[in-house]
Amino acid sequence: MELRVLGCSGGIGTHLRTTSLLINNDILIDAGTGLGDLSLDEMETIRHVFLTHSHLDHLTGLPLMIDSIFDRITTPVTLHAQPLTMQAVQKHIFNNVIWPDFSTLPSRAKPVLRYEVMEPGSICKIGDVSFESIPVNHVVPAIGYCVSSPTGTFAFSGDSSTNDTFWNGLNKQPRLDVLIVETAFTNEDHPLSQQAGHYCPRTLGEDLKKLKHEPKIYLSHHKPGAETIIFAECRESIPDRELESLRSGQRIQL
């Protein structure tokens, strides 16, 4: 299994792209601005998109991608999301006001986009890759994913703050090779991080004590301009774990 990081920043700017992870060339977790760096041919191969939640930085590339490949595909792209996220996307994005409802185009019988609701805690298998959705704690309903294949397992927190559900879910896994977890704010901005439903280094360090596995940990979703401070504070708060900052364009083999 190959994981390609299209975007992992908490905002935009030169060389900064928001969250989107490509798995084996045909599956996305989230569809932020990083999706826009793919060629049309690369986008054309995508058949599944798993959303963590309904915030714009995690889905802004989705409607534009569907429009771009509209006349290039003959089988629909399947959008997987928990019920409240799916409702938000249908009501506020693909509503024929903000963007066309591609679940009815070019026809209801043969749309280019189809919806598949994924209840929190459920598992969806695509080929030999399994996606387990695990509830997390954010300001809107949100989930993380544990993604398993015969060659390895990784987990992605999506956007989250202090919780037990994600860590308990990961502890039930037989293995965990890689963990991608957000750390959006510095410790100085701890009150804001709580209000926004995100980790800062101190709160992430406290939650990582709940994890029984020893994966390699990649930190993501840093606020633009604060990346160096956030990573240094994570090093201080999490001295006993292997840490690395996630980078756009990075490829991880599992």
C-alpha positions as CSV (number, residue, x, y, z in Angstrom):
1,M,0.0,0.0,0.0
2,E,1.3,3.4,-0.9
3,L,0.2,6.6,0.7
4,R,0.9,9.9,-1.2
5,V,0.4,13.2,0.7
6,L,-1.2,15.7,-1.6
7,G,-1.8,18.2,1.1
8,C,-1.4,18.4,4.9
9,S,-1.3,22.0,5.9
10,G,-3.8,23.9,8.1
11,G,-4.1,26.6,5.5
12,I,-2.9,27.8,2.1
13,G,0.0,29.9,0.8
14,T,3.0,29.3,-1.4
15,H,3.6,25.5,-1.5
16,L,1.0,24.9,1.2
17,R,-2.0,22.6,0.5
18,T,-4.8,21.5,2.7
19,T,-5.5,18.0,3.6
20,S,-5.8,15.3,1.0
21,L,-4.2,11.8,1.1
22,L,-4.0,9.5,-1.9
23,I,-3.9,5.7,-1.5
24,N,-2.8,3.5,-4.3
25,N,-3.8,6.1,-6.9
26,D,-7.5,5.4,-6.7
27,I,-8.7,6.3,-3.1
28,L,-8.6,9.6,-1.3
29,I,-9.0,10.4,2.3
30,D,-10.3,14.0,2.3
31,A,-10.1,16.3,-0.7
32,G,-8.6,19.6,0.2
33,T,-6.6,21.9,-2.0
34,G,-3.8,19.4,-2.4
35,L,-6.1,17.5,-4.8
36,G,-5.6,20.2,-7.3
37,D,-2.0,19.3,-7.9
38,L,-3.0,16.0,-9.6
39,S,-3.2,15.8,-13.4
40,L,-6.5,15.1,-15.1
41,D,-5.3,11.6,-15.8
42,E,-4.5,11.1,-12.1
43,M,-7.8,12.4,-11.0
44,E,-9.6,10.2,-13.5
45,T,-8.3,7.1,-11.7
46,I,-9.9,8.1,-8.4
47,R,-13.0,6.0,-7.5
48,H,-13.5,6.5,-3.8
49,V,-13.3,9.5,-1.5
50,F,-13.5,9.1,2.3
51,L,-14.3,12.3,4.2
52,T,-13.3,12.9,7.8
53,H,-15.7,15.8,8.3
54,S,-17.5,18.7,6.5
55,H,-15.0,21.5,6.9
56,L,-14.0,23.3,3.7
57,D,-10.3,22.7,4.0
58,H,-10.9,18.9,3.8
59,L,-13.4,18.9,0.9
60,T,-12.9,22.0,-1.3
61,G,-11.2,20.1,-4.1
62,L,-14.0,17.5,-4.4
63,P,-16.6,19.5,-6.4
64,L,-13.9,20.9,-8.7
65,M,-12.5,17.4,-9.3
66,I,-15.9,15.9,-10.1
67,D,-16.5,18.7,-12.6
68,S,-13.1,18.4,-14.2
69,I,-13.4,14.7,-14.9
70,F,-17.1,14.7,-15.6
71,D,-16.8,13.7,-19.3
72,R,-13.7,11.5,-18.7
73,I,-15.3,8.7,-16.5
74,T,-17.9,6.1,-17.1
75,T,-18.2,4.7,-13.5
76,P,-19.1,7.1,-10.7
77,V,-16.8,8.3,-7.9
78,T,-18.2,7.0,-4.6
79,L,-18.2,9.5,-1.7
80,H,-18.0,7.8,1.8
81,A,-18.9,9.9,4.9
82,Q,-20.8,9.6,8.1
83,P,-24.5,10.6,8.0
84,L,-24.2,14.2,9.2
85,T,-21.2,14.9,7.0
86,M,-23.0,13.5,4.0
87,Q,-26.0,15.6,4.8
88,A,-23.9,18.8,5.0
89,V,-22.2,18.0,1.7
90,Q,-25.5,17.4,-0.1
91,K,-27.2,20.4,1.4
92,H,-24.5,23.0,1.2
93,I,-22.2,21.9,-1.7
94,F,-23.9,19.7,-4.3
95,N,-27.2,21.6,-4.1
96,N,-27.4,23.2,-7.6
97,V,-26.8,26.6,-6.0
98,I,-23.2,26.4,-4.8
99,W,-22.4,23.6,-7.2
100,P,-24.3,21.2,-9.5
101,D,-25.7,18.0,-7.9
102,F,-23.5,15.5,-9.7
103,S,-25.3,12.6,-8.1
104,T,-28.0,13.3,-10.7
105,L,-25.7,14.2,-13.7
106,P,-25.5,13.3,-16.5
107,S,-28.6,11.4,-15.3
108,R,-30.0,9.9,-12.1
109,A,-29.5,6.4,-13.7
110,K,-25.8,7.0,-14.5
111,P,-24.4,9.7,-12.2
112,V,-20.7,10.6,-11.9
113,L,-21.0,10.9,-8.1
114,R,-22.7,8.5,-5.7
115,Y,-23.1,8.6,-2.0
116,E,-22.4,5.8,0.5
117,V,-23.1,6.6,4.1
118,M,-20.6,5.1,6.5
119,E,-21.6,4.9,10.1
120,P,-18.9,5.7,12.8
121,G,-17.3,2.4,13.8
122,S,-18.1,0.7,10.6
123,I,-15.6,-0.9,8.1
124,C,-15.5,-0.5,4.3
125,K,-13.3,-2.8,2.2
126,I,-12.1,-1.8,-1.2
127,G,-10.0,-4.5,-2.8
128,D,-7.6,-5.6,-0.1
129,V,-7.7,-2.3,1.8
130,S,-10.0,-1.9,4.8
131,F,-11.2,1.5,6.1
132,E,-12.5,1.6,9.7
133,S,-14.1,4.9,10.8
134,I,-13.4,5.9,14.4
135,P,-15.2,8.9,16.1
136,V,-13.0,11.8,17.2
137,N,-13.7,15.1,19.0
138,H,-14.0,18.2,16.8
139,V,-16.4,21.1,16.6
140,V,-18.5,19.3,13.9
141,P,-19.1,15.6,13.7
142,A,-15.8,14.0,12.7
143,I,-14.1,10.7,12.3
144,G,-10.6,9.4,11.8
145,Y,-9.7,6.3,9.8
146,C,-7.6,3.2,10.4
147,V,-6.6,1.8,7.1
148,S,-5.3,-1.7,6.8
149,S,-3.9,-3.8,4.0
150,P,-1.9,-7.1,3.9
151,T,1.3,-5.0,3.8
152,G,0.7,-2.6,6.7
153,T,-1.7,-0.4,8.7
154,F,-1.9,3.4,9.2
155,A,-4.2,5.7,11.0
156,F,-5.3,9.2,10.3
157,S,-6.9,11.4,13.0
158,G,-8.5,13.9,10.7
159,D,-9.2,17.0,12.8
160,S,-9.5,16.3,16.5
161,S,-8.8,17.4,20.1
162,T,-8.7,15.4,23.3
163,N,-10.7,12.2,23.2
164,D,-10.7,8.5,24.1
165,T,-12.6,7.0,21.2
166,F,-9.8,7.3,18.6
167,W,-7.1,5.9,20.9
168,N,-9.3,3.1,22.1
169,G,-10.1,2.2,18.5
170,L,-6.4,2.1,17.6
171,N,-5.5,0.0,20.6
172,K,-7.9,-2.7,19.3
173,Q,-5.9,-3.0,16.1
174,P,-3.4,-5.9,15.9
175,R,-0.8,-3.6,14.4
176,L,-0.2,0.1,13.7
177,D,2.8,1.0,11.6
178,V,2.1,4.7,10.9
179,L,0.0,7.4,12.6
180,I,-0.8,10.7,11.0
181,V,-2.2,13.1,13.7
182,E,-3.0,16.7,13.6
183,T,-1.4,19.4,15.8
184,A,-2.9,22.7,14.6
185,F,-1.9,25.2,17.3
186,T,1.1,26.1,19.5
187,N,0.9,25.7,23.2
188,E,0.5,29.4,23.6
189,D,-2.8,29.1,21.6
190,H,-4.1,26.3,23.8
191,P,-7.4,28.1,24.7
192,L,-8.0,28.7,20.9
193,S,-7.2,25.1,20.1
194,Q,-9.8,23.9,22.6
195,Q,-12.4,26.3,21.2
196,A,-11.6,25.2,17.6
197,G,-11.5,21.4,18.5
198,H,-7.8,20.9,17.6
199,Y,-4.7,19.6,19.3
200,C,-1.8,21.6,20.5
201,P,1.5,19.9,21.4
202,R,0.7,19.6,25.1
203,T,-2.7,18.1,24.7
204,L,-1.5,15.7,21.9
205,G,1.3,14.5,24.2
206,E,-1.2,13.8,26.9
207,D,-3.4,11.8,24.5
208,L,-0.5,9.8,23.0
209,K,0.1,8.3,26.4
210,K,-3.2,6.4,25.8
211,L,-1.7,4.7,22.7
212,K,-0.3,1.2,23.2
213,H,1.3,0.8,19.8
214,E,4.6,2.3,18.8
215,P,4.0,3.6,15.2
216,K,6.1,6.2,13.4
217,I,4.2,9.4,14.0
218,Y,3.7,12.1,11.3
219,L,2.4,15.5,12.5
220,S,0.0,17.4,10.2
221,H,-2.4,20.3,9.9
222,H,0.0,23.0,11.4
223,K,-1.2,26.5,11.1
224,P,0.8,28.4,8.4
225,G,3.7,30.2,9.8
226,A,3.8,28.3,13.1
227,E,5.1,25.0,11.8
228,T,8.6,25.3,13.3
229,I,7.3,26.2,16.7
230,I,4.6,23.5,16.8
231,F,7.1,20.8,15.8
232,A,9.7,21.9,18.4
233,E,7.0,21.9,21.1
234,C,5.8,18.5,20.0
235,R,9.4,17.2,20.4
236,E,9.4,18.6,23.9
237,S,6.0,17.3,24.9
238,I,6.5,13.9,23.2
239,P,10.1,12.9,23.9
240,D,9.7,9.2,23.8
241,R,8.0,8.8,20.3
242,E,9.4,8.9,16.8
243,L,8.1,12.1,15.2
244,E,8.3,13.7,11.8
245,S,6.4,16.5,10.1
246,L,4.3,15.4,7.2
247,R,5.1,17.1,3.9
248,S,3.1,17.6,0.8
249,G,4.4,15.3,-2.0
250,Q,5.7,12.8,0.5
251,R,5.2,9.1,-0.3
252,I,4.9,6.5,2.5
253,Q,5.1,2.8,1.7
254,L,3.4,0.3,3.9
